[in-house]
Amino acid sequence: MRPVIQVSGVRKTYGKTVAVDEVSFEVNEGEIFGLIGPNGAGKTTTMECIEGLRTPDQGTISVLGLDPFRHVYKLQDRIGVQLQQAQLQKRIKVWEAVDLWASLYQKKAIDGEHLLEQLGLADKRGAWFMNLSGGQKQRLFIALALINDPEVVFLDELTTGLDPQSRRAIWDLVRGIRARGKTVFLTTHLMEEAERLCDRVAIIEHGRIIDIDRPEQLVDRHCPERTVILATDDPIAEDRFRAIPGVEAVILTDLRFTIRGRGDDLVTELIRCLSENRIRVTDFRTILPNLEDVFLKLTGHSIRE
Amino acid sequence: MMRGLWKLTWIEIKIFLREPLGAFGTIGFPVLVFLLLGRVAGRRLAPPPLAASSFILVTLPVLASVLIAVSAVLSLVTIISIYREGGILKRLRATPLRPHTILTAHVIVKLILTAATLAVMVLAGKRYYPVDVHAPLFSFMLALLISTWSILSIGFLIASIVPTARFAQPIGAIILYPMIAVSGLFVRVDSLPPVLHAVARVLPLSYAVALLQGIWNGDAWSSHVGDVAALAVLFAVCTALATRVFRWE
Protein backbone atom coordinates (compact mmCIF):
# COMPACT_ATOMS: atom_id res chain seq x y z
CA MET A 1 0.00 0.00 0.00
CA ARG A 2 1.19 3.45 -0.93
CA PRO A 3 1.46 6.01 1.87
CA VAL A 4 -0.40 9.20 0.92
CA ILE A 5 0.55 11.13 4.05
CA GLN A 6 4.03 10.97 5.56
CA VAL A 7 4.74 12.90 8.74
CA SER A 8 8.20 12.81 10.21
CA GLY A 9 9.55 14.44 13.36
CA VAL A 10 7.01 17.28 13.41
CA ARG A 11 7.20 19.77 16.25
CA LYS A 12 5.03 22.86 16.74
CA THR A 13 5.13 25.30 19.62
CA TYR A 14 2.93 28.27 20.51
CA GLY A 15 5.11 30.54 22.60
CA LYS A 16 6.42 28.30 25.34
CA THR A 17 3.72 25.68 24.96
CA VAL A 18 4.78 22.65 22.96
CA ALA A 19 1.64 21.61 21.07
CA VAL A 20 3.13 18.77 19.06
CA ASP A 21 6.49 17.09 19.53
CA GLU A 22 8.38 14.51 17.46
CA VAL A 23 5.22 13.31 15.76
CA SER A 24 5.78 10.75 13.00
CA PHE A 25 3.36 8.46 11.18
CA GLU A 26 2.15 7.39 7.77
CA VAL A 27 -1.34 7.11 6.37
CA ASN A 28 -1.94 4.58 3.61
CA GLU A 29 -4.07 4.98 0.53
CA GLY A 30 -7.68 3.95 1.00
CA GLU A 31 -7.70 3.62 4.77
CA ILE A 32 -9.51 5.49 7.50
CA PHE A 33 -6.80 6.68 9.85
CA GLY A 34 -7.72 8.20 13.19
CA LEU A 35 -5.71 10.45 15.44
CA ILE A 36 -7.22 9.95 18.89
CA GLY A 37 -6.61 11.67 22.17
CA PRO A 38 -8.17 14.05 24.67
CA ASN A 39 -8.88 17.70 23.93
CA GLY A 40 -5.67 19.70 23.81
CA ALA A 41 -3.50 16.68 22.97
CA GLY A 42 -2.33 18.20 19.68
CA LYS A 43 -4.74 16.50 17.27
CA THR A 44 -5.97 19.64 15.52
CA THR A 45 -2.50 21.20 15.37
CA THR A 46 -1.12 18.06 13.74
CA MET A 47 -3.99 17.93 11.26
CA GLU A 48 -3.72 21.63 10.36
CA CYS A 49 0.02 21.27 9.75
CA ILE A 50 -0.77 18.46 7.30
CA GLU A 51 -3.46 20.56 5.62
CA GLY A 52 -1.02 23.42 5.10
CA LEU A 53 -2.91 25.81 7.43
CA ARG A 54 -0.03 25.87 9.94
CA THR A 55 3.71 25.65 9.50
CA PRO A 56 5.55 23.19 11.74
CA ASP A 57 8.66 24.48 13.51
CA GLN A 58 10.52 21.27 12.75
CA GLY A 59 10.03 18.11 10.77
CA THR A 60 8.80 17.22 7.31
CA ILE A 61 5.35 16.48 5.96
CA SER A 62 4.43 15.10 2.58
CA VAL A 63 0.85 14.76 1.35
CA LEU A 64 0.29 13.14 -2.07
CA GLY A 65 3.96 13.86 -2.67
CA LEU A 66 3.48 17.59 -2.02
CA ASP A 67 4.94 19.81 0.68
CA PRO A 68 1.85 21.34 2.37
CA PHE A 69 3.67 24.57 3.12
CA ARG A 70 5.30 25.24 -0.23
CA HIS A 71 2.56 23.80 -2.44
CA VAL A 72 -0.43 24.76 -0.35
CA TYR A 73 -2.72 25.74 -3.24
CA LYS A 74 -1.81 22.73 -5.34
CA LEU A 75 -2.51 20.58 -2.29
CA GLN A 76 -5.81 22.30 -1.45
CA ASP A 77 -6.96 21.45 -4.95
CA ARG A 78 -6.60 17.72 -4.26
CA ILE A 79 -7.75 17.41 -0.65
CA GLY A 80 -11.04 18.04 1.14
CA VAL A 81 -11.11 19.62 4.56
CA GLN A 82 -13.65 19.79 7.38
CA LEU A 83 -12.46 22.02 10.21
CA GLN A 84 -13.37 21.80 13.86
CA GLN A 85 -15.85 24.49 14.91
CA ALA A 86 -16.00 26.13 11.51
CA GLN A 87 -18.87 28.36 10.50
CA LEU A 88 -20.11 29.79 7.26
CA GLN A 89 -21.74 33.11 6.62
CA LYS A 90 -24.96 33.13 8.64
CA ARG A 91 -27.20 33.91 5.71
CA ILE A 92 -25.51 31.94 2.95
CA LYS A 93 -27.85 29.39 1.43
CA VAL A 94 -26.87 25.73 1.31
CA TRP A 95 -26.82 25.61 -2.49
CA GLU A 96 -24.84 28.87 -2.67
CA ALA A 97 -22.12 27.46 -0.44
CA VAL A 98 -21.89 24.29 -2.54
CA ASP A 99 -21.91 26.34 -5.75
CA LEU A 100 -19.19 28.69 -4.44
CA TRP A 101 -16.98 25.84 -3.27
CA ALA A 102 -17.44 24.07 -6.61
CA SER A 103 -16.12 27.15 -8.41
CA LEU A 104 -12.92 27.32 -6.35
CA TYR A 105 -11.23 24.19 -7.66
CA GLN A 106 -9.34 23.70 -10.88
CA LYS A 107 -10.58 20.19 -11.27
CA LYS A 108 -14.16 19.91 -12.40
CA ALA A 109 -16.32 19.62 -9.31
CA ILE A 110 -18.70 16.74 -8.80
CA ASP A 111 -22.44 17.31 -9.11
CA GLY A 112 -23.38 19.45 -6.11
CA GLU A 113 -27.11 18.68 -6.28
CA HIS A 114 -26.41 14.96 -6.29
CA LEU A 115 -24.05 15.38 -3.35
CA LEU A 116 -26.71 17.27 -1.36
CA GLU A 117 -29.14 14.48 -2.12
CA GLN A 118 -26.70 11.82 -0.92
CA LEU A 119 -26.15 13.73 2.29
CA GLY A 120 -29.85 14.19 2.88
CA LEU A 121 -29.74 17.96 2.40
CA ALA A 122 -31.72 18.23 -0.82
CA ASP A 123 -34.78 19.70 0.92
CA LYS A 124 -32.54 22.20 2.72
CA ARG A 125 -30.82 23.57 -0.36
CA GLY A 126 -32.51 26.96 -0.06
CA ALA A 127 -32.07 27.26 3.74
CA TRP A 128 -29.74 29.74 5.39
CA PHE A 129 -26.73 28.27 7.13
CA MET A 130 -27.80 29.79 10.47
CA ASN A 131 -31.10 27.91 10.37
CA LEU A 132 -29.56 24.45 9.96
CA SER A 133 -29.32 22.00 12.85
CA GLY A 134 -25.93 20.84 14.13
CA GLY A 135 -26.14 17.61 12.16
CA GLN A 136 -27.18 19.41 8.98
CA LYS A 137 -24.28 21.85 9.32
CA GLN A 138 -21.85 18.96 9.70
CA ARG A 139 -23.33 17.25 6.64
CA LEU A 140 -22.95 20.49 4.68
CA PHE A 141 -19.31 20.70 5.75
CA ILE A 142 -18.85 17.12 4.58
CA ALA A 143 -20.41 18.12 1.26
CA LEU A 144 -17.96 21.03 0.97
CA ALA A 145 -15.08 18.70 1.82
CA LEU A 146 -16.13 16.31 -0.95
CA ILE A 147 -17.15 18.77 -3.67
CA ASN A 148 -13.78 18.62 -5.47
CA ASP A 149 -13.72 14.81 -5.45
CA PRO A 150 -10.60 14.89 -3.25
CA GLU A 151 -8.03 12.12 -2.94
CA VAL A 152 -7.64 12.64 0.81
CA VAL A 153 -10.39 13.86 3.13
CA PHE A 154 -9.59 15.47 6.49
CA LEU A 155 -12.27 15.38 9.19
CA ASP A 156 -11.59 17.12 12.48
CA GLU A 157 -13.87 16.12 15.40
CA LEU A 158 -16.59 15.37 12.93
CA THR A 159 -19.35 14.21 15.26
CA THR A 160 -18.62 16.25 18.39
CA GLY A 161 -21.83 17.70 19.76
CA LEU A 162 -24.12 15.52 17.65
CA ASP A 163 -26.80 13.20 18.95
CA PRO A 164 -26.16 9.44 18.63
CA GLN A 165 -28.47 9.08 15.67
CA SER A 166 -26.76 11.77 13.56
CA ARG A 167 -23.44 10.36 14.66
CA ARG A 168 -24.26 6.93 13.28
CA ALA A 169 -25.53 8.44 10.03
CA ILE A 170 -22.26 10.34 9.63
CA TRP A 171 -20.19 7.22 10.34
CA ASP A 172 -21.99 5.55 7.44
CA LEU A 173 -21.11 8.53 5.23
CA VAL A 174 -17.44 8.27 6.17
CA ARG A 175 -17.42 4.55 5.36
CA GLY A 176 -18.99 5.53 2.05
CA ILE A 177 -16.06 7.86 1.36
CA ARG A 178 -13.62 4.99 1.94
CA ALA A 179 -15.72 2.73 -0.27
CA ARG A 180 -15.09 5.16 -3.12
CA GLY A 181 -11.37 4.63 -2.73
CA LYS A 182 -10.58 7.82 -0.85
CA THR A 183 -8.22 8.09 2.08
CA VAL A 184 -9.73 9.52 5.26
CA PHE A 185 -7.71 11.17 8.01
CA LEU A 186 -9.79 12.02 11.08
CA THR A 187 -9.37 13.13 14.66
CA THR A 188 -11.68 12.23 17.48
CA HIS A 189 -11.77 12.06 21.24
CA LEU A 190 -14.57 9.49 21.08
CA MET A 191 -13.08 6.03 21.48
CA GLU A 192 -16.22 4.35 20.24
CA GLU A 193 -15.99 6.36 17.03
CA ALA A 194 -12.36 5.38 16.54
CA GLU A 195 -13.09 1.73 17.24
CA ARG A 196 -16.02 1.49 14.87
CA LEU A 197 -14.69 3.63 12.06
CA CYS A 198 -10.91 3.52 11.86
CA ASP A 199 -8.72 0.96 10.15
CA ARG A 200 -5.76 2.25 12.12
CA VAL A 201 -5.41 4.74 14.95
CA ALA A 202 -2.60 6.76 16.49
CA ILE A 203 -2.99 7.60 20.16
CA ILE A 204 -1.68 11.07 20.94
CA GLU A 205 -1.25 12.72 24.31
CA HIS A 206 0.58 15.90 25.36
CA GLY A 207 1.67 16.34 21.75
CA ARG A 208 3.35 12.95 21.47
CA ILE A 209 2.22 9.81 19.75
CA ILE A 210 2.13 6.90 22.18
CA ASP A 211 1.24 4.04 19.85
CA ILE A 212 -0.12 3.34 16.38
CA ASP A 213 -1.93 0.23 15.15
CA ARG A 214 -5.25 -1.34 14.28
CA PRO A 215 -7.70 -0.84 17.17
CA GLU A 216 -8.00 -4.56 17.95
CA GLN A 217 -4.22 -4.99 17.93
CA LEU A 218 -3.81 -2.10 20.34
CA VAL A 219 -6.33 -3.74 22.66
CA ASP A 220 -4.56 -7.13 22.42
CA ARG A 221 -1.18 -5.60 23.04
CA HIS A 222 -2.00 -3.32 25.93
CA CYS A 223 -5.07 -4.89 27.50
CA PRO A 224 -4.84 -8.69 27.34
CA GLU A 225 -7.12 -8.96 30.39
CA ARG A 226 -10.41 -10.78 29.97
CA THR A 227 -13.30 -10.74 32.36
CA VAL A 228 -16.10 -13.29 32.53
CA ILE A 229 -19.17 -12.81 34.66
CA LEU A 230 -21.29 -15.90 35.32
CA ALA A 231 -23.98 -16.98 37.75
CA THR A 232 -24.11 -20.37 39.38
CA ASP A 233 -25.13 -21.87 42.75
CA ASP A 234 -22.80 -24.89 42.44
CA PRO A 235 -20.70 -25.04 45.64
CA ILE A 236 -17.65 -26.58 43.94
CA ALA A 237 -17.45 -23.86 41.30
CA GLU A 238 -15.17 -21.40 43.05
CA ASP A 239 -12.31 -23.86 43.62
CA ARG A 240 -12.58 -25.20 40.08
CA PHE A 241 -12.38 -21.69 38.64
CA ARG A 242 -9.33 -20.83 40.69
CA ALA A 243 -7.57 -23.88 39.27
CA ILE A 244 -7.89 -22.73 35.66
CA PRO A 245 -4.53 -21.60 34.20
CA GLY A 246 -4.47 -17.86 33.49
CA VAL A 247 -7.11 -16.95 36.05
CA GLU A 248 -5.92 -14.13 38.29
CA ALA A 249 -8.93 -13.28 40.40
CA VAL A 250 -12.26 -14.89 41.29
CA ILE A 251 -14.73 -12.69 43.09
CA LEU A 252 -18.06 -13.96 44.33
CA THR A 253 -20.96 -11.66 45.10
CA ASP A 254 -24.57 -12.90 45.42
CA LEU A 255 -23.96 -16.18 43.52
CA ARG A 256 -22.40 -14.15 40.73
CA PHE A 257 -18.76 -14.77 39.85
CA THR A 258 -16.44 -12.22 38.32
CA ILE A 259 -13.44 -14.05 36.90
CA ARG A 260 -10.44 -12.10 35.70
CA GLY A 261 -7.47 -13.37 33.79
CA ARG A 262 -5.42 -12.81 30.67
CA GLY A 263 -5.11 -14.29 27.24
CA ASP A 264 -7.60 -15.33 24.56
CA ASP A 265 -7.61 -18.87 25.97
CA LEU A 266 -9.22 -17.79 29.21
CA VAL A 267 -12.77 -17.98 27.90
CA THR A 268 -12.22 -21.37 26.24
CA GLU A 269 -10.63 -22.79 29.38
CA LEU A 270 -13.50 -21.56 31.46
CA ILE A 271 -16.12 -23.12 29.19
CA ARG A 272 -14.21 -26.42 29.22
CA CYS A 273 -14.10 -26.28 33.03
CA LEU A 274 -17.85 -25.71 33.19
CA SER A 275 -18.63 -28.63 30.92
CA GLU A 276 -16.12 -31.09 32.50
CA ASN A 277 -17.47 -30.36 35.98
CA ARG A 278 -21.08 -30.17 34.83
CA ILE A 279 -21.49 -26.85 36.53
CA ARG A 280 -24.91 -25.43 35.79
CA VAL A 281 -24.83 -21.68 34.97
CA THR A 282 -27.76 -19.32 34.58
CA ASP A 283 -25.81 -16.40 33.10
CA PHE A 284 -22.55 -16.09 31.21
CA ARG A 285 -21.04 -12.84 29.87
CA THR A 286 -17.58 -11.88 28.69
CA ILE A 287 -16.30 -8.34 28.98
CA LEU A 288 -13.61 -7.43 26.48
CA PRO A 289 -11.39 -4.39 26.93
CA ASN A 290 -11.68 -1.64 24.35
CA LEU A 291 -9.71 1.40 23.19
CA GLU A 292 -10.99 3.32 26.20
CA ASP A 293 -9.16 0.81 28.43
CA VAL A 294 -6.07 1.00 26.24
CA PHE A 295 -6.01 4.74 26.67
CA LEU A 296 -6.44 4.46 30.41
CA LYS A 297 -3.65 1.92 30.57
CA LEU A 298 -1.26 3.97 28.46
CA THR A 299 -1.86 7.36 30.03
CA GLY A 300 -3.01 6.54 33.54
CA HIS A 301 -6.21 8.53 33.13
CA SER A 302 -9.47 8.39 31.25
CA ILE A 303 -9.72 10.29 27.96
CA ARG A 304 -12.54 12.45 29.35
CA GLU A 305 -10.55 13.85 32.26
CA MET B 1 -5.38 33.91 -9.38
CA MET B 2 -8.86 35.32 -9.13
CA ARG B 3 -10.80 32.06 -9.32
CA GLY B 4 -14.01 32.38 -7.39
CA LEU B 5 -13.75 36.17 -6.99
CA TRP B 6 -16.95 37.09 -8.81
CA LYS B 7 -18.97 34.28 -7.31
CA LEU B 8 -17.78 35.20 -3.83
CA THR B 9 -18.46 38.91 -4.45
CA TRP B 10 -21.96 38.18 -5.73
CA ILE B 11 -22.75 35.87 -2.80
CA GLU B 12 -21.43 38.44 -0.31
CA ILE B 13 -23.67 41.12 -1.82
CA LYS B 14 -26.69 38.84 -1.55
CA ILE B 15 -25.79 37.92 2.03
CA PHE B 16 -25.39 41.57 2.93
CA LEU B 17 -28.79 42.46 1.53
CA ARG B 18 -30.34 39.62 3.56
CA GLU B 19 -29.14 41.18 6.82
CA PRO B 20 -31.87 42.84 8.80
CA LEU B 21 -31.46 46.55 7.96
CA GLY B 22 -28.74 45.57 5.46
CA ALA B 23 -30.13 47.29 2.40
CA PHE B 24 -31.99 49.98 4.31
CA GLY B 25 -29.12 50.79 6.65
CA THR B 26 -26.59 51.09 3.88
CA ILE B 27 -28.53 52.66 1.07
CA GLY B 28 -31.92 53.79 2.36
CA PHE B 29 -30.96 55.51 5.57
CA PRO B 30 -28.23 57.86 4.27
CA VAL B 31 -30.46 58.84 1.36
CA LEU B 32 -33.33 59.53 3.72
CA VAL B 33 -31.23 61.72 6.00
CA PHE B 34 -29.83 63.51 2.98
CA LEU B 35 -33.28 64.24 1.62
CA LEU B 36 -34.64 65.39 4.97
CA LEU B 37 -31.71 67.70 5.55
CA GLY B 38 -32.01 69.07 2.06
CA ARG B 39 -35.73 69.66 2.51
CA VAL B 40 -35.42 71.37 5.87
CA ALA B 41 -32.48 73.52 4.85
CA GLY B 42 -33.98 74.25 1.45
CA ARG B 43 -37.29 75.46 2.86
CA ARG B 44 -35.91 77.56 5.67
CA LEU B 45 -33.28 79.21 3.63
CA ALA B 46 -35.16 79.91 0.45
CA PRO B 47 -34.09 82.05 -1.24
CA PRO B 48 -30.74 80.74 -0.08
CA PRO B 49 -28.27 83.29 1.14
CA LEU B 50 -24.76 82.71 -0.13
CA ALA B 51 -23.39 80.94 2.96
CA ALA B 52 -26.33 78.58 3.20
CA SER B 53 -26.32 77.82 -0.47
CA SER B 54 -22.65 76.96 -0.28
CA PHE B 55 -23.53 74.56 2.53
CA ILE B 56 -26.22 72.87 0.51
CA LEU B 57 -24.38 73.03 -2.74
CA VAL B 58 -20.92 71.94 -1.66
CA THR B 59 -20.62 70.78 1.91
CA LEU B 60 -23.68 68.58 2.18
CA PRO B 61 -23.03 66.35 -0.85
CA VAL B 62 -19.41 65.91 0.13
CA LEU B 63 -20.29 65.33 3.77
CA ALA B 64 -22.84 62.72 2.79
CA SER B 65 -20.33 61.01 0.52
CA VAL B 66 -17.64 60.89 3.18
CA LEU B 67 -20.09 59.49 5.71
CA ILE B 68 -21.12 56.78 3.29
CA ALA B 69 -17.48 55.91 2.69
CA VAL B 70 -16.72 55.81 6.40
CA SER B 71 -19.75 53.68 7.17
CA ALA B 72 -18.63 51.29 4.42
CA VAL B 73 -15.25 51.06 6.11
CA LEU B 74 -16.77 50.44 9.54
CA SER B 75 -19.01 47.77 8.11
CA LEU B 76 -15.99 46.14 6.44
CA VAL B 77 -14.10 46.11 9.74
CA THR B 78 -17.07 44.52 11.49
CA ILE B 79 -17.65 41.90 8.81
CA ILE B 80 -14.00 40.86 8.70
CA SER B 81 -13.80 40.51 12.47
CA ILE B 82 -17.08 38.57 12.65
CA TYR B 83 -15.83 36.27 9.89
CA ARG B 84 -12.58 35.77 11.73
CA GLU B 85 -14.25 35.08 15.06
CA GLY B 86 -16.69 32.62 13.53
CA GLY B 87 -13.97 30.69 11.73
CA ILE B 88 -15.42 31.64 8.33
CA LEU B 89 -12.13 33.15 7.16
CA LYS B 90 -10.32 30.01 8.21
CA ARG B 91 -12.78 27.77 6.39
CA LEU B 92 -12.43 29.84 3.22
CA ARG B 93 -8.69 29.66 3.56
CA ALA B 94 -8.75 25.86 3.59
CA THR B 95 -9.55 25.93 -0.13
CA PRO B 96 -7.48 26.92 -3.15
CA LEU B 97 -8.94 30.41 -2.69
CA ARG B 98 -6.14 32.96 -2.36
CA PRO B 99 -6.32 35.19 0.75
CA HIS B 100 -6.25 38.39 -1.29
CA THR B 101 -9.19 37.12 -3.34
CA ILE B 102 -11.31 36.91 -0.18
CA LEU B 103 -10.30 40.42 0.84
CA THR B 104 -10.71 41.86 -2.65
CA ALA B 105 -14.25 40.46 -2.81
CA HIS B 106 -15.19 42.35 0.34
CA VAL B 107 -13.65 45.57 -0.93
CA ILE B 108 -15.57 45.25 -4.19
CA VAL B 109 -18.81 44.63 -2.28
CA LYS B 110 -18.28 47.81 -0.29
CA LEU B 111 -17.39 49.83 -3.39
CA ILE B 112 -20.46 48.60 -5.23
CA LEU B 113 -22.72 49.43 -2.28
CA THR B 114 -21.10 52.86 -1.92
CA ALA B 115 -21.65 53.57 -5.61
CA ALA B 116 -25.23 52.31 -5.41
CA THR B 117 -25.97 54.54 -2.42
CA LEU B 118 -24.51 57.51 -4.18
CA ALA B 119 -26.45 56.82 -7.37
CA VAL B 120 -29.74 56.52 -5.47
CA MET B 121 -28.93 59.71 -3.61
CA VAL B 122 -28.22 61.65 -6.77
CA LEU B 123 -31.43 60.46 -8.40
CA ALA B 124 -33.53 61.14 -5.32
CA GLY B 125 -31.81 64.47 -4.69
CA LYS B 126 -32.67 65.79 -8.12
CA ARG B 127 -35.99 67.00 -6.81
CA TYR B 128 -34.48 69.07 -4.05
CA TYR B 129 -31.12 70.06 -5.38
CA PRO B 130 -30.93 72.02 -8.56
CA VAL B 131 -27.13 71.83 -8.41
CA ASP B 132 -26.48 68.38 -9.78
CA VAL B 133 -26.91 69.73 -13.28
CA HIS B 134 -23.64 71.57 -12.89
CA ALA B 135 -21.72 69.10 -10.78
CA PRO B 136 -19.48 66.69 -12.72
CA LEU B 137 -21.17 63.58 -11.41
CA PHE B 138 -19.06 61.00 -13.18
CA SER B 139 -15.79 62.58 -12.04
CA PHE B 140 -17.19 62.93 -8.55
CA MET B 141 -18.19 59.28 -8.46
CA LEU B 142 -14.69 58.33 -9.57
CA ALA B 143 -13.16 60.57 -6.90
CA LEU B 144 -15.41 58.99 -4.30
CA LEU B 145 -14.44 55.48 -5.40
CA ILE B 146 -10.75 56.38 -5.19
CA SER B 147 -11.27 57.88 -1.73
CA THR B 148 -13.32 54.93 -0.50
CA TRP B 149 -10.83 52.40 -1.85
CA SER B 150 -8.08 54.21 -0.04
CA ILE B 151 -9.98 54.60 3.23
CA LEU B 152 -10.97 50.93 3.04
CA SER B 153 -7.29 50.10 3.42
CA ILE B 154 -7.36 51.85 6.81
CA GLY B 155 -10.33 49.63 7.56
CA PHE B 156 -8.25 46.59 6.72
CA LEU B 157 -5.51 47.69 9.01
CA ILE B 158 -8.04 48.18 11.82
CA ALA B 159 -9.65 44.81 11.02
CA SER B 160 -6.22 43.21 11.24
CA ILE B 161 -5.63 44.48 14.76
CA VAL B 162 -9.00 44.50 16.55
CA PRO B 163 -9.12 41.63 19.04
CA THR B 164 -12.81 40.70 18.80
CA ALA B 165 -15.85 41.55 16.72
CA ARG B 166 -17.41 43.37 19.65
CA PHE B 167 -14.65 45.97 19.59
CA ALA B 168 -14.48 46.29 15.83
CA GLN B 169 -17.18 48.92 15.37
CA PRO B 170 -16.21 51.19 18.34
CA ILE B 171 -12.50 51.02 17.63
CA GLY B 172 -13.14 51.80 13.98
CA ALA B 173 -15.35 54.72 14.95
CA ILE B 174 -12.80 56.09 17.43
CA ILE B 175 -10.16 56.09 14.73
CA LEU B 176 -12.27 57.36 11.86
CA TYR B 177 -14.61 59.97 13.30
CA PRO B 178 -11.90 62.32 14.65
CA MET B 179 -10.37 62.11 11.19
CA ILE B 180 -13.61 63.47 9.78
CA ALA B 181 -13.63 66.29 12.32
CA VAL B 182 -10.35 67.72 11.13
CA SER B 183 -10.70 66.67 7.51
CA GLY B 184 -11.73 70.13 6.35
CA LEU B 185 -15.38 69.23 5.96
CA PHE B 186 -16.58 71.55 8.72
CA VAL B 187 -13.71 73.96 9.09
CA ARG B 188 -11.25 74.63 6.30
CA VAL B 189 -7.95 72.89 6.96
CA ASP B 190 -6.08 76.20 6.42
CA SER B 191 -8.00 77.92 9.19
CA LEU B 192 -7.41 75.20 11.80
CA PRO B 193 -5.05 75.96 14.74
CA PRO B 194 -1.44 75.07 13.79
CA VAL B 195 -1.36 71.82 15.76
CA LEU B 196 -4.60 70.51 14.30
CA HIS B 197 -3.52 71.76 10.94
CA ALA B 198 -0.41 69.62 11.16
CA VAL B 199 -2.52 66.67 12.30
CA ALA B 200 -4.92 67.15 9.42
CA ARG B 201 -2.01 67.19 6.97
CA VAL B 202 -0.97 63.77 8.22
CA LEU B 203 -4.42 62.22 8.35
CA PRO B 204 -5.59 60.82 5.04
CA LEU B 205 -9.18 61.99 5.18
CA SER B 206 -8.22 65.61 4.54
CA TYR B 207 -6.88 64.57 1.14
CA ALA B 208 -10.06 62.70 0.38
CA VAL B 209 -12.17 65.72 1.34
CA ALA B 210 -9.98 68.11 -0.64
CA LEU B 211 -10.30 65.86 -3.68
CA LEU B 212 -14.06 65.43 -3.33
CA GLN B 213 -14.77 69.11 -2.73
CA GLY B 214 -12.51 70.15 -5.57
CA ILE B 215 -14.02 67.74 -8.08
CA TRP B 216 -17.55 68.65 -6.96
CA ASN B 217 -16.75 72.29 -7.57
CA GLY B 218 -15.57 71.51 -11.07
CA ASP B 219 -11.79 71.51 -10.56
CA ALA B 220 -9.72 69.69 -13.15
CA TRP B 221 -8.15 66.37 -12.07
CA SER B 222 -4.74 67.87 -12.78
CA SER B 223 -5.09 70.25 -9.83
CA HIS B 224 -5.62 67.31 -7.45
CA VAL B 225 -2.73 65.06 -8.44
CA GLY B 226 -1.27 65.57 -4.95
CA ASP B 227 -4.46 64.41 -3.22
CA VAL B 228 -4.75 61.33 -5.41
CA ALA B 229 -1.07 60.56 -4.82
CA ALA B 230 -1.51 60.90 -1.06
CA LEU B 231 -4.48 58.52 -1.16
CA ALA B 232 -2.49 56.06 -3.26
CA VAL B 233 0.40 56.16 -0.78
CA LEU B 234 -2.08 55.62 2.06
CA PHE B 235 -3.50 52.60 0.26
CA ALA B 236 -0.06 51.12 -0.39
CA VAL B 237 1.16 51.63 3.19
CA CYS B 238 -1.99 50.39 4.91
CA THR B 239 -2.34 47.37 2.65
CA ALA B 240 1.31 46.43 3.13
CA LEU B 241 1.00 46.78 6.91
CA ALA B 242 -2.31 44.94 7.02
CA THR B 243 -1.03 41.95 5.06
CA ARG B 244 1.85 41.67 7.53
CA VAL B 245 -0.23 41.75 10.69
CA PHE B 246 -3.45 40.19 9.41
CA ARG B 247 -4.74 37.29 11.49
CA TRP B 248 -6.96 34.65 9.95
CA GLU B 249 -8.19 33.24 13.25
Contacts between the chains, C-beta under 8 A, distances in Angstrom:
chain1	res1	chain2	res2	distance
A	51	B	94	6.3
A	53	B	90	7.3
A	53	B	93	6.8
A	53	B	94	6.1
A	73	B	1	8.0
A	73	B	96	5.0
A	73	B	98	7.3
A	76	B	94	6.9
A	76	B	95	5.7
A	76	B	96	4.4
A	77	B	96	5.0
A	81	B	94	4.3
A	81	B	95	7.8
A	83	B	87	6.7
A	83	B	90	6.3
A	83	B	91	5.7
A	83	B	94	6.1
A	85	B	87	5.8
A	86	B	87	4.6
A	86	B	88	7.5
A	86	B	90	6.6
A	86	B	91	4.2
A	87	B	86	4.0
A	87	B	87	5.0
A	87	B	88	5.4
A	87	B	91	7.2
A	88	B	88	6.0
A	88	B	91	6.7
A	89	B	11	7.8
A	89	B	12	7.7
A	89	B	15	5.1
A	89	B	83	7.6
A	89	B	88	6.0
A	90	B	15	7.8
A	91	B	15	4.9
A	91	B	18	4.3
A	91	B	19	6.8
A	92	B	11	6.4
A	92	B	15	5.7
A	96	B	11	5.4
A	96	B	14	7.5
A	99	B	7	7.1
A	100	B	4	6.8
A	100	B	7	5.3
A	100	B	8	6.3
A	100	B	11	5.7
A	101	B	95	6.8
A	103	B	3	7.0
A	103	B	4	5.1
A	103	B	7	4.8
A	104	B	3	6.1
A	104	B	4	4.5
A	104	B	95	4.8
A	104	B	96	5.6
A	104	B	97	5.3
A	105	B	95	7.6
A	105	B	96	6.0
A	106	B	3	7.6
A	106	B	96	7.0
A	128	B	18	7.6
